[in-house]
Amino acid sequence: MVGMLDIENTVSILVIIFVIGFSSFFGFIGTASSVNDTNTTHANVTKITKIGSSGSTTGRLMAPAAAKPSKNSFTYLSVTPSTLNLGPVLADNSERSYPAATTIETCAGDFSSFNSLNLYVQASGAMSSGTGTIPVSNLKYDGFGSSSLQKTSFTTGYHLVTSWDTQYNYWYDVYYVASGISYGSGTIYLTPITTTANYYLTVPFGTSPGTYQVTVTYLAIFDTATQPV
């Protein structure tokens, strides 16, 4: 049974997801050869895209130019859901967990060398209802397919949560981060890597009832670009 005191001290939490990636199609790369073997001809590749894409890139893609190591870079990043409703939470100073609360899909490719694709997260600030606040440090995360990532509080600064090492395909002469790669009609198709994030929330005693919101930003960026930290 839920008493009146519990009801009066219930808050609702909305986490709004904002995604930053970078994408550009490129249309050059004809017959090419590797630096180490000038006698080997590679596939005639003209562009890279995410598998399942057609005439335009899918997903919410926008970013500063710093996210790309060259003009031929391709990065895909999608985080779902775009708005995460953690539902009613009692202001009882107890930590609640939300396993696999968001799903992240990402992939990247370039004909210029890069070592890894890095994933960062950041929060906009304290969770606010307009009349009350909950410290941003009370919202934590872990997961991202990394067993070494400890439960960490969100901050207003960017934090590196995981990275994926670059692979090199000799035949296509391309550097990429993806769970799969295929080729057809002059286009390289990348299958995104999929991972999930866990959230943890503590609502302090005495928090005023209301709907509290915070924006969490995900940033995927090549290691050869200027990092946000």
C-alpha positions as CSV (number, residue, x, y, z in Angstrom):
1,M,0.0,0.0,0.0
2,V,1.3,3.5,-0.9
3,G,0.6,6.1,1.7
4,M,-0.2,9.8,1.0
5,L,3.3,10.8,2.0
6,D,4.8,8.6,-0.7
7,I,2.4,10.0,-3.3
8,E,3.3,13.5,-2.4
9,N,7.0,12.8,-2.7
10,T,6.9,11.1,-6.1
11,V,8.7,12.8,-9.0
12,S,8.8,11.9,-12.7
13,I,12.1,11.9,-14.6
14,L,12.6,12.6,-18.3
15,V,16.0,12.0,-19.9
16,I,16.2,13.7,-23.3
17,I,18.8,12.2,-25.6
18,F,20.8,14.4,-28.0
19,V,23.1,12.8,-30.6
20,I,26.2,14.2,-32.2
21,G,27.9,12.5,-35.1
22,F,29.3,13.5,-38.5
23,S,28.5,12.3,-42.0
24,S,29.7,13.1,-45.4
25,F,29.4,11.1,-48.6
26,F,32.4,11.2,-50.8
27,G,32.7,10.7,-54.4
28,F,36.2,10.2,-55.4
29,I,38.4,7.1,-54.9
30,G,38.9,5.4,-58.2
31,T,41.3,2.5,-58.6
32,A,43.7,2.8,-55.8
33,S,46.7,0.9,-54.4
34,S,48.1,0.6,-50.9
35,V,51.2,2.4,-49.7
36,N,53.0,-0.9,-49.1
37,D,52.1,-2.7,-52.3
38,T,51.7,-0.4,-55.4
39,N,51.0,-3.4,-57.7
40,T,47.8,-4.4,-56.0
41,T,44.6,-2.9,-57.3
42,H,41.7,-2.3,-54.8
43,A,38.0,-2.3,-55.3
44,N,36.6,0.8,-57.1
45,V,34.9,2.4,-54.1
46,T,33.1,5.7,-54.4
47,K,31.3,6.1,-51.0
48,I,30.6,4.6,-47.6
49,T,27.2,4.4,-45.9
50,K,25.4,2.5,-43.3
51,I,23.8,-0.8,-44.4
52,G,20.1,-0.3,-45.2
53,S,20.6,3.3,-46.2
54,S,19.5,4.5,-49.7
55,G,19.9,7.9,-51.2
56,S,20.6,9.7,-48.0
57,T,22.0,8.9,-44.6
58,T,19.6,7.6,-41.9
59,G,19.7,8.7,-38.3
60,R,20.0,12.0,-36.6
61,L,23.4,13.3,-37.7
62,M,25.0,16.6,-36.9
63,A,28.3,17.7,-35.5
64,P,31.3,20.0,-35.6
65,A,33.8,19.6,-38.3
66,A,36.3,18.4,-35.7
67,A,34.4,15.0,-35.6
68,K,36.0,14.0,-38.9
69,P,39.7,13.2,-39.7
70,S,39.2,13.9,-43.4
71,K,36.7,15.2,-45.9
72,N,35.9,11.6,-46.8
73,S,34.8,10.6,-43.3
74,F,31.6,8.8,-42.5
75,T,30.1,8.4,-39.0
76,Y,26.8,7.1,-38.0
77,L,25.4,7.4,-34.5
78,S,21.9,6.6,-33.3
79,V,20.6,6.5,-29.6
80,T,17.1,5.2,-28.9
81,P,14.7,6.2,-27.4
82,S,15.3,9.9,-28.0
83,T,13.2,10.6,-24.9
84,L,13.6,8.3,-21.9
85,N,10.8,8.4,-19.3
86,L,12.1,6.9,-16.1
87,G,8.6,7.1,-14.7
88,P,7.4,8.0,-11.1
89,V,10.2,7.7,-8.5
90,L,9.9,8.1,-4.8
91,A,12.0,10.7,-3.1
92,D,13.4,8.2,-0.6
93,N,17.1,8.6,-1.3
94,S,17.3,5.0,-2.7
95,E,19.2,4.2,-5.9
96,R,17.1,2.7,-8.7
97,S,18.5,1.0,-11.7
98,Y,17.4,1.1,-15.4
99,P,19.3,-1.6,-17.2
100,A,19.7,-1.3,-21.0
101,A,17.7,1.9,-20.9
102,T,19.2,3.2,-24.1
103,T,20.4,1.4,-27.2
104,I,23.4,2.9,-29.1
105,E,24.2,2.0,-32.7
106,T,27.3,3.4,-34.4
107,C,29.8,2.8,-37.2
108,A,32.4,4.8,-39.0
109,G,34.7,4.6,-42.0
110,D,37.4,6.6,-43.8
111,F,40.1,6.1,-46.5
112,S,42.4,8.0,-44.2
113,S,43.9,6.1,-41.2
114,F,42.4,6.5,-37.7
115,N,42.9,4.3,-34.7
116,S,39.5,4.2,-32.9
117,L,36.0,5.6,-32.7
118,N,35.4,7.2,-29.2
119,L,32.0,7.5,-27.6
120,Y,31.5,10.3,-25.0
121,V,28.5,11.3,-22.8
122,Q,27.6,14.5,-21.1
123,A,24.6,15.9,-19.2
124,S,23.2,19.4,-19.6
125,G,23.2,20.1,-15.8
126,A,21.0,19.4,-12.8
127,M,17.7,17.7,-13.4
128,S,15.1,20.5,-13.1
129,S,11.3,20.7,-12.8
130,G,11.3,24.5,-13.0
131,T,10.7,24.8,-9.3
132,G,13.1,22.2,-8.0
133,T,16.3,20.5,-8.9
134,I,18.0,17.1,-8.4
135,P,21.9,17.1,-8.6
136,V,23.2,15.7,-11.9
137,S,25.6,13.6,-9.9
138,N,22.5,11.6,-8.7
139,L,22.1,10.2,-12.3
140,K,24.8,7.6,-13.1
141,Y,25.6,5.3,-15.9
142,D,27.6,2.2,-16.8
143,G,27.4,-0.5,-19.5
144,F,28.3,0.3,-23.1
145,G,29.6,-3.2,-23.5
146,S,32.6,-2.4,-21.2
147,S,32.9,-4.5,-18.1
148,S,35.7,-2.2,-16.9
149,L,33.5,0.9,-16.8
150,Q,32.5,1.6,-13.2
151,K,29.2,3.2,-12.3
152,T,29.9,6.9,-12.9
153,S,27.9,10.1,-12.2
154,F,27.0,12.3,-15.2
155,T,28.6,15.7,-15.3
156,T,28.4,18.8,-17.5
157,G,31.8,17.7,-19.0
158,Y,32.3,15.0,-21.6
159,H,33.3,11.6,-20.4
160,L,34.8,8.8,-22.5
161,V,32.7,5.7,-21.9
162,T,34.0,3.3,-24.5
163,S,36.0,3.1,-27.8
164,W,36.2,0.7,-30.6
165,D,39.5,-0.1,-32.4
166,T,39.7,0.5,-36.1
167,Q,39.8,-2.4,-38.5
168,Y,41.4,-2.3,-42.0
169,N,40.0,-4.0,-45.1
170,Y,42.8,-4.4,-47.6
171,W,40.7,-5.1,-50.6
172,Y,38.5,-2.0,-50.1
173,D,41.5,0.0,-48.8
174,V,39.3,1.4,-46.0
175,Y,39.6,1.9,-42.3
176,Y,36.4,1.3,-40.4
177,V,34.6,0.6,-37.1
178,A,31.6,-1.7,-37.6
179,S,30.2,-5.1,-36.8
180,G,30.3,-6.0,-40.5
181,I,31.3,-4.7,-43.9
182,S,30.0,-5.4,-47.4
183,Y,30.4,-4.0,-50.9
184,G,28.2,-3.4,-53.9
185,S,28.0,-1.0,-56.9
186,G,30.9,1.2,-55.8
187,T,29.6,1.6,-52.2
188,I,30.9,0.1,-48.9
189,Y,28.1,-0.8,-46.5
190,L,28.8,-0.9,-42.8
191,T,26.7,-2.7,-40.2
192,P,26.6,-0.7,-37.0
193,I,27.9,-1.9,-33.7
194,T,25.1,-2.2,-31.1
195,T,25.5,-1.7,-27.4
196,T,23.4,-0.5,-24.4
197,A,23.7,1.8,-21.5
198,N,22.4,1.4,-17.9
199,Y,21.2,4.3,-15.8
200,Y,21.0,4.7,-12.1
201,L,19.0,7.4,-10.3
202,T,18.7,8.6,-6.7
203,V,16.0,11.1,-5.7
204,P,16.9,12.8,-2.4
205,F,14.6,13.1,0.6
206,G,12.5,16.3,0.4
207,T,12.6,16.6,-3.4
208,S,9.5,18.6,-4.5
209,P,7.0,16.6,-6.7
210,G,7.1,17.4,-10.4
211,T,8.6,16.3,-13.7
212,Y,12.3,16.7,-13.8
213,Q,14.2,16.8,-17.1
214,V,17.9,16.6,-18.2
215,T,19.5,16.4,-21.6
216,V,22.1,13.7,-22.1
217,T,24.4,14.2,-25.1
218,Y,26.2,11.3,-26.9
219,L,29.2,12.1,-29.1
220,A,31.0,9.7,-31.5
221,I,34.3,11.1,-32.7
222,F,37.4,9.8,-34.4
223,D,40.5,9.6,-32.2
224,T,42.4,11.6,-34.8
225,A,40.1,14.6,-34.3
226,T,40.2,17.1,-31.5
227,Q,38.7,15.4,-28.4
228,P,36.1,17.3,-26.3
229,V,38.2,16.8,-23.1
